[in-house]
Amino acid sequence: MRRTAYLLPILAIIIAGLMSSVIIVDERQKVLVLQFGRVVSVKEDPGLAFKIPLIQEVVRYDDRTLSLDVDPLEVTPLDDRRLVVDAFARYRIIDVNQFRQAVGAGAEEAAAQRLDGVLRDEVRAVLGQVTSNDILSTDRAGLMLQILEGAQNDARTLGLTLIDVRLKRTDLPPSNLNATFERMIAEREREAADEVARGNEAAQRTRATADRTVIELVSDAERQAEITRGEADALRSRIYANAFGADPEFYDFYRSMTAYARALQSGNTRMVLSPDSDFFTYLRSDNPLGIDLSAAARDALAGSEASMAEDAAGTQSGEGASDAETETQTETEADTTPAEDGAAPDAITETEG
């Protein structure tokens, strides 16, 4: 029993020593074995490794791709147009021994601070050699590659390798942002005013062309109307002359009847005329011109019988032509109005309504 009591603590110490000497290397990490602060070995392969208990210690570093967000910094391109640039980087630890020597016990935090300073200096150096338009254009991919290549050497001195560097955001400083917006607004308003002026000019040209076209069309239409009206008046006068010239006596009678119809209207009409005025010629006598009515009747009857004989003996085409001529002459006489004032008597009329 007494031997067992001594063996159990010894056995526990041995087991604890063995467990403390075993190192489990994760595939996502790299391990440094230190002895009194000096690097003894580097364990990069995943699995089990061993160290001397109590004398050696283990330091683990991340073997995955790490991210670094660079604090926004203000740069001044060649055109002196200040910009605020926000960038980020991707990097890995490739040499843990050199990394330990470079950053000491600060590990990833100290490395991130030093790498941030390297990237800030390189961003200022590269973007200061170009204009702001180059930074804001598609050429920024080439600028980011220059930043990556320029910072790569400094990163290797830290035991790191840069995988990628990107410019996330490029803005104007707050002090210049409002002025830039106002300048952009003024420029857009000027362009809008130019477009409105050009539109008004085009509208004025179109309106003037339309007005001129309207005037030309109306003038041409009025000219054609006057020509047509003149031709119609000439034709009417010719028809009147032919119609009334064939029988002047009937023309005098027609004119007198028209004058009676216009003068003797219904209602209270008073006429002041000379008793022997020619106006009453057809009212005083049924034959004012002294025409032999019996002879005229005989001539009319003879003419009617001759016309009936000719109609009975004529052809169908002759009948159609005669009917058309008769209808035309009838319509012409019905539409005619007096062209002369020779047969109308002079009268002084006073009408009371």
C-alpha positions as a printed Julia matrix, in Angstrom:
353×3 Matrix{Float64}:
    0.0     0.0      0.0
    2.83    2.34     0.81
    4.52    1.64    -2.55
    1.26    2.29    -4.37
    0.92    5.59    -2.64
    4.34    6.65    -4.01
    3.84    5.26    -7.5
    0.55    7.06    -8.25
    1.95   10.61    -8.03
    5.0     9.58   -10.02
    2.77    8.02   -12.67
    0.6    11.14   -12.81
    3.67   13.32   -13.26
    4.92   11.09   -16.06
    1.54   11.17   -17.84
    1.31   14.95   -17.49
    4.82   15.32   -18.85
    4.04   13.14   -21.83
    0.84   15.05   -22.58
    2.61   18.39   -22.32
    5.25   17.18   -24.73
    2.71   16.34   -27.45
    1.9    19.09   -29.98
   -1.24   18.88   -32.16
   -0.64   20.86   -35.36
   -3.89   22.02   -36.96
   -4.02   22.24   -40.74
   -5.12   25.9    -40.46
   -2.09   26.87   -38.39
    1.69   26.99   -38.33
    3.54   26.27   -35.12
    6.84   27.62   -33.76
    8.65   25.73   -31.01
   10.61   28.14   -28.8
   13.21   27.34   -26.26
   14.1    30.23   -23.95
   12.69   32.65   -26.58
   14.74   31.2    -29.43
   13.12   29.4    -32.36
   13.99   25.77   -32.23
   11.73   24.28   -34.9
    8.85   25.08   -37.19
    5.89   22.73   -37.49
    3.86   23.33   -40.68
    2.53   19.87   -41.49
   -0.72   18.94   -39.74
   -0.51   16.08   -37.21
    1.33   15.28   -33.97
    4.72   16.69   -32.93
    6.72   16.67   -29.7
    8.59   19.15   -27.54
   10.48   19.12   -24.3
    8.08   19.81   -21.45
    8.66   22.87   -19.28
   11.64   23.96   -21.37
   10.09   24.53   -24.77
    6.95   26.45   -25.57
    4.66   26.61   -28.62
    3.48   29.67   -30.57
    0.7    29.24   -33.15
    0.08   31.46   -36.2
   -2.87   31.46   -38.6
   -2.02   29.88   -41.95
   -5.22   31.07   -43.68
   -5.69   34.14   -45.89
   -6.06   37.19   -43.69
   -7.84   40.5    -44.41
   -6.73   44.03   -43.65
   -8.95   47.09   -44.02
   -6.79   50.15   -44.55
   -8.05   53.22   -42.77
   -9.39   55.91   -45.17
   -6.63   58.25   -46.26
   -6.55   61.48   -48.2
   -4.45   61.61   -51.37
   -3.62   64.46   -53.74
   -3.41   63.48   -57.44
   -1.54   65.47   -60.1
   -4.52   67.78   -60.72
   -4.59   68.82   -57.02
   -8.08   67.47   -56.61
   -8.02   65.86   -53.22
   -9.63   62.44   -52.8
  -10.42   60.17   -49.86
   -9.42   56.57   -50.68
  -10.53   53.48   -48.79
   -8.59   50.24   -49.54
   -8.26   46.68   -48.28
   -5.71   43.89   -48.71
   -5.5    40.1    -48.57
   -2.31   38.49   -47.26
   -0.8    35.29   -45.78
    2.08   34.37   -43.47
    4.61   32.47   -45.56
    7.64   32.49   -43.24
    6.7    32.16   -39.58
   10.33   32.33   -38.43
   10.92   35.66   -40.17
    7.46   36.81   -39.12
    8.39   36.11   -35.48
   11.62   38.0    -35.82
    9.89   40.96   -37.5
    6.91   41.46   -35.23
    8.07   39.73   -32.05
    5.4    38.76   -29.59
    2.82   41.13   -31.11
    1.77   38.46   -33.6
   -0.99   39.29   -36.13
   -1.99   42.6    -34.57
    1.5    44.06   -34.81
    1.87   42.71   -38.36
   -1.45   44.31   -39.39
   -0.34   47.7    -38.07
    2.98   47.58   -39.89
    1.35   46.34   -43.1
   -1.25   49.14   -42.86
    1.53   51.72   -42.83
    3.2    50.09   -45.83
   -0.01   50.1    -47.85
   -0.86   53.7    -46.96
    2.56   54.91   -48.13
    2.3    52.93   -51.36
   -1.25   54.16   -52.1
   -0.15   57.78   -51.69
    2.91   57.23   -53.87
    1.04   55.56   -56.75
   -2.1    57.73   -56.77
   -0.03   60.89   -56.48
    1.49   60.22   -59.91
   -1.83   60.21   -61.83
   -4.85   62.47   -62.2
   -8.17   62.05   -60.44
   -9.81   61.05   -63.72
   -7.41   58.1    -64.01
   -8.25   57.04   -60.48
  -12.0    57.17   -61.19
  -11.76   55.46   -64.6
  -11.2    51.85   -65.59
   -7.44   52.4    -65.3
   -7.73   51.95   -61.53
   -7.17   48.18   -62.0
   -3.67   48.92   -63.23
   -3.15   51.31   -60.32
   -4.15   48.63   -57.83
   -1.64   46.24   -59.43
    1.1    48.85   -59.06
    0.22   49.25   -55.37
    0.36   45.47   -54.92
    3.75   45.15   -56.59
    5.17   48.13   -54.74
    4.09   46.88   -51.29
    5.08   43.26   -51.93
    8.76   43.73   -51.12
    8.04   45.43   -47.8
    5.53   42.72   -46.94
    8.11   39.97   -47.55
   10.42   41.54   -44.99
    7.64   40.83   -42.5
    7.34   37.2    -43.59
    4.1    37.98   -45.42
    2.92   37.8    -49.0
    0.26   40.1    -50.44
   -2.42   38.29   -52.44
   -4.53   41.25   -53.54
   -4.99   44.98   -52.94
   -8.26   46.72   -53.84
   -9.55   50.29   -53.72
  -13.04   50.02   -52.25
  -14.18   53.6    -52.38
  -12.88   56.89   -53.8
  -14.73   60.01   -52.68
  -14.16   63.71   -52.37
  -13.47   65.19   -48.95
  -16.56   66.56   -47.17
  -15.21   70.11   -47.56
  -15.13   69.78   -51.36
  -18.18   67.58   -51.81
  -20.81   70.34   -51.6
  -18.87   72.6    -53.97
  -18.55   69.73   -56.43
  -22.28   68.99   -56.24
  -23.11   72.66   -56.83
  -20.78   72.76   -59.83
  -22.37   69.62   -61.25
  -25.86   71.05   -60.73
  -24.87   74.31   -62.44
  -23.39   72.41   -65.37
  -26.52   70.27   -65.79
  -28.73   73.37   -65.6
  -26.63   75.04   -68.28
  -26.94   71.99   -70.53
  -30.7    71.91   -69.9
  -30.98   75.61   -70.78
  -29.05   74.99   -74.01
  -31.37   72.13   -74.92
  -34.46   74.27   -74.2
  -33.05   77.12   -76.32
  -32.34   74.77   -79.21
  -35.84   73.31   -78.88
  -37.43   76.77   -78.9
  -35.4    77.71   -81.96
  -36.5    74.58   -83.81
  -40.12   75.2    -82.76
  -39.94   78.79   -84.01
  -38.56   77.62   -87.35
  -41.28   75.02   -87.68
  -43.96   77.54   -86.7
  -42.69   80.1    -89.22
  -42.61   77.49   -91.97
  -46.17   76.42   -91.13
  -47.41   80.03   -91.12
  -45.78   80.72   -94.47
  -47.31   77.53   -95.9
  -50.75   78.55   -94.59
  -50.46   82.01   -96.16
  -49.36   80.53   -99.48
  -52.19   77.97   -99.48
  -54.83   80.57   -98.53
  -53.54   83.04  -101.13
  -53.55   80.38  -103.84
  -57.06   79.26  -102.83
  -58.35   82.84  -102.89
  -56.74   83.43  -106.29
  -58.36   80.27  -107.67
  -61.68   81.32  -106.12
  -61.49   84.78  -107.7
  -60.67   83.24  -111.08
  -63.59   80.83  -110.78
  -65.88   83.63  -109.59
  -64.84   85.85  -112.51
  -65.4    83.07  -115.02
  -68.82   82.38  -113.46
  -69.78   86.07  -113.61
  -68.72   86.23  -117.24
  -70.73   83.12  -118.03
  -73.76   84.51  -116.18
  -73.56   87.81  -118.07
  -73.26   85.95  -121.34
  -76.28   83.8   -120.51
  -78.29   86.89  -119.51
  -77.34   88.65  -122.74
  -78.27   85.65  -124.87
  -81.51   85.04  -123.02
  -82.85   88.58  -122.88
  -81.41   89.63  -126.23
  -83.57   87.0   -127.93
  -86.79   88.82  -126.83
  -86.3    92.43  -125.62
  -90.04   92.96  -125.13
  -90.26   89.98  -122.75
  -87.21   91.34  -120.97
  -88.98   94.68  -120.4
  -92.04   92.87  -119.14
  -89.98   90.67  -116.81
  -88.14   93.66  -115.39
  -91.41   95.51  -114.74
  -92.96   92.49  -112.99
  -89.85   92.18  -110.81
  -90.08   95.85  -109.89
  -93.79   95.43  -108.99
  -92.99   92.43  -106.78
  -90.3    94.35  -104.9
  -92.2    97.61  -104.56
  -95.69   96.34  -103.75
  -94.91   94.37  -100.6
  -97.51   93.28   -98.09
  -98.27   95.77   -95.32
  -98.7    99.53   -95.25
  -96.87  100.72   -98.37
  -97.12  104.25   -99.7
  -95.7   105.26  -103.08
  -95.3   108.85  -104.33
  -95.14  108.76  -108.15
  -96.12  110.87  -111.08
  -99.54  109.78  -112.48
  -98.15  109.34  -115.98
  -95.04  107.5   -114.8
  -93.85  104.6   -116.92
  -93.88  102.5   -113.78
  -97.64  101.95  -114.25
  -97.42  101.07  -117.93
  -98.34   97.42  -117.4
 -100.91   98.33  -114.76
 -102.83  100.73  -117.04
 -102.97   98.47  -120.13
 -102.69   94.77  -120.89
 -100.92   95.6   -124.19
  -98.82   98.71  -123.45
  -96.5    98.2   -126.42
  -99.34   98.0   -129.05
  -98.57   94.46  -130.17
 -101.12   92.65  -132.33
 -101.94   89.88  -129.86
 -104.08   87.92  -132.34
 -101.23   87.79  -134.82
  -98.86   86.87  -132.05
 -101.21   84.11  -130.93
 -101.49   82.77  -134.46
  -97.72   82.8   -134.83
  -97.32   81.0   -131.51
  -99.93   78.38  -132.49
  -98.28   77.84  -135.86
  -94.92   77.49  -134.22
  -96.32   74.98  -131.75
  -97.9    72.85  -134.52
  -94.65   72.93  -136.51
  -92.72   71.88  -133.46
  -95.1    68.99  -132.82
  -94.73   67.84  -136.44
  -90.96   67.98  -136.21
  -91.01   66.05  -132.95
  -93.18   63.32  -134.47
  -90.92   62.96  -137.52
  -87.53   63.38  -135.76
  -85.24   60.56  -134.55
  -84.76   59.52  -130.95
  -81.33   61.11  -130.77
  -82.65   64.38  -132.16
  -85.42   64.35  -129.6
  -82.93   63.83  -126.75
  -80.73   66.69  -127.95
  -83.78   69.02  -128.35
  -85.05   68.14  -124.85
  -81.63   68.78  -123.32
  -81.36   72.15  -125.05
  -84.88   73.1   -123.97
  -84.18   72.15  -120.33
  -80.91   74.09  -120.32
  -82.61   77.22  -121.72
  -85.46   76.91  -119.17
  -83.06   76.58  -116.19
  -81.02   79.5   -117.5
  -84.06   81.8   -117.78
  -85.23   80.77  -114.29
  -81.89   81.66  -112.65
  -81.31   84.95  -114.41
  -81.54   88.38  -112.83
  -81.75   91.75  -114.59
  -78.49   93.03  -115.97
  -79.71   96.43  -117.14
  -81.93   99.12  -115.73
  -83.37  100.41  -119.04
  -86.95   99.17  -118.6
  -87.32   99.89  -114.91
  -89.21  103.16  -114.32
  -87.8   105.88  -112.21
  -89.69  106.13  -108.93
  -89.47  107.82  -105.6
  -90.84  105.5   -102.92
  -91.61  106.09   -99.29
  -92.39  102.99   -97.29
  -93.92  102.94   -93.87
  -93.72   99.63   -91.95
